[in-house]
Amino acid sequence: MIPSKESKMDDKKMTVIDDLVEQGIFKVEGKQLYELSLYELIKEHMELAE
């Protein structure tokens, strides 16, 4: 059985959320991390890496 793209995207999103939480980030622009799109989460993650 081939895993759906949705589950891969959810896995990636949870990985990024976990990384941000480890760095002490729980909200971005007043929104909870789980409310953000994967794009917004990766953008925040990249900004912290700089």
Helices and strands as residue ranges (DSSP letters): H 5-22, E 27-28, E 31-32, G 33-35, H 38-49
